Structures are given as structure tokens and as C-alpha cells.
Amino acid sequence: MAAITLSHVVKKYGDGFPAVNDVSLEIDDGEFVILVGPSGCGKSTLLRMVVGLEDISDGEISIDGDVVNDKAPRDRRLAMVFQNYALYPHLSVFENIAFPLRLEKGKYPEEEVRRRVEKAAETLELQEHLDRKPANLSGGQRQRVAMGRAIVREARAFLFDEPLSNLDAKLRGQMRTEIARMQRRLGTTTIYVTHDQTEAMTLGDRVAVLKKGVLQQVASPRALYEQPVNLFVAGFIGSPPMNFLPGEVDGDVLRLPLTQVPLTDELRARIGDRKLVIVGLRPEHLEDADTLDDETRAKGVTFEADVDVVEWLGAELYAYVPFETREDVAATLEELDRDLDGENMRTQLVAALGAESHARDGDTA
Ligand code: ATP
């Protein structure tokens, strides 16, 4: 196992915009870190630089204190687990796990190969399946065989590049749990690349959010959700995404598209002398007032809204409420919103309401 440190790491392909731009990140021994961000943000490039499949244009990568910039991939002793697990269909589970050892011809006597494969199989609960071919395994077992390969080499860290992206939703969920369970059991340092929200939020000890090659925030999933450092992280983490509403300071109140809220001292302190702000509101922080008792209702701000569409998901439902933003406000907002490239400019509010809500399409709720 190993600690991995990235220090001011840069990757430039040709003379274009850097794919990875001055990224510094310290990963502790045994830690599970997720790299997440939209397509093209540089996640895979970063992972490939750590494993040694891609040169580094600038900066330093070290493993347990040793700088590995110029080390060949095999000397870094890291194991990459790919999409589809890259298992050989004609080989048994035993031979699939033994494969990396056999590659280093003559280095491992047969007895040592057997010992290592059996130990890996025991850790992964695959002992019963060593003679089978991959086609006769469940998806979860295949995932474990792929991890077995990483274990036999006694790799210092596991690196996953979107390993579940080709699976259907149900299998994906199962595999996710499997990977989490195995990583906890083995305690191996892990870096995992994904653009999937759920994987990012559930798997890692910490999540690193990237945008256009630049690291935006590195934090625990909870801290990321509750204290995003900027609009990009706020809008990227969470599903359905955070609502962004224009807020206009007007005397003692902050005017919002559908309602207004009193300007408390705390709000004033945060707003300073700005006149226009973007207010972030998580969908689950809105509730159907009809389902609340008087006391709870009195604690919040109640407003009427025309519900446009309702999506029922069983345990909860999403209610969509369109709103209008004055043109001059929208223009100023777009400036404030540069962080999101304007993509998340909202014209509607999404409320995640409890299952007890009776909101219907066309309702005023
Ligand atoms: P995705 O989720 O779509 O896989 P990503 O976040 O993993 O994206 P990368 O594959 O790391 O992103 O790519 C980052 C940027 O570098 C992109 O703009 C991409 O086009 C560019 N890029 C990646 N590989 C090369 C290459 N071999 N040559 C030139 N540009 C590249």
C-alpha cells in the first residue's frame, strides 16, 4: 500500500489548453479517492499519468515519497482495473488471476504462483470458482477476478477508470457495493475515475472535482454537498441539481422569482454590499406546505407556485415550477454565472417533495 502525492502536475497535449492544469493532491495510504467531473475535464489523463501510461509535462508525482515521473509503469507497482475487466475468456479464473505473474517469465515458480492466486481467491471469496471460465461467472464475480489480478501482483494501489460505465443500472449498483466492500476489506489505496454522481458520492473517502483540468475542490462527499466552494461544484454535485435563483436585495428583504425572504443579519453579512446574488436552493429543501404541521410551516417561508410537471419516483416526487427572470437581471446573472458557462442558468425550480405530497401537474401548490 502507498501514499500518492501529486504536486503541481500539468499535462499539455501539443500547444493546446492544458488537459490537466497545476493539480496538487495528497492521497493517504489506504485512502479511497474519487476523481469526478464532466467529460473532457482531464480525469483519465490524470489517472494515466499516475500509472505511467502518459508523460507528465510539468510537476511531480511521488509514491511513498519516491518521485516516479521517469519510472516505467511496471516499476510503479500500481494496478489499473479497466472497463469490462479485460478478462481472457478462454482462460480459467485461476489463470486469469495468475496472468500478471506469468507475464514476468520465470520470476515466479509455479508454487509461488499457486500460493498467491489461492490467497487472492480466498480474500475475494473466489475459491470455489477457480476452474470456471469468465463466461460462467456473475458480473460481481468477474469484477472480483479483475481485482484478483491486481492483488496477486501485490500492487501498492488500485486505479479504476470508469469500470462500471458499460453496465446496466442494476448491475452497476451491485458492482459499486462490491468494489466498496473489497476496498474496505483490503484497505488498498485507491483512485477511481467516474462521471457518475452516485459512485462519486458513495464510494470515496474523499472526492476531487475537476473542471477543464483544474481541481475545484477536494473534500468528503458530505462536505462537498453541504459546503461547495463555488457554483460549479454546487451545480455539479447533487441530483436533481441545485436550483439557482436570482436574488435582489430590496430594503429589508431579498426578492426571489416566486417569493421573498427577510434579510437576516447572517444573510446580510454574506451578501455584503451586493445588490444581485445567486441563491442556491437544494430541491429537497422545498416541501409541500399542505403536508406540514403549523409549527413546521411557521419556521419556513411559504409561497404559492404553479406546478408545471410532476415526476413520481415512488419514495418522493419531483415538482417543476417555471419562473420568469427579468431581462436585466438575467444579463447580470449570466456574468455572475460564468463559472457554469451559463449552462446551468435556470428557468425553473425543482422541488423534491416527500411521498406524502399530493402535488399534481397543473396544481398551484
Ligand atoms: P471522459 O470522461 O470523456 O473520459 P476525461 O475527463 O477523462 O473525459 P481526458 O480523457 O483526460 O478527460 O481528456 C482531457 C482533455 O485532453 C480533453 O480535452 C481531451 O480531448 C484531451 N486529450 C486526451 N487525450 C489526448 C491525446 N492523446 N491527444 C490530444 N488530446 C488529448
Residues whose N, C-alpha, C, O or C-beta is under 5 A from the ligand:
A	BS01	ATP	Y13 A19 P38 S39 G40 C41 G42 K43 S44 T45 L46
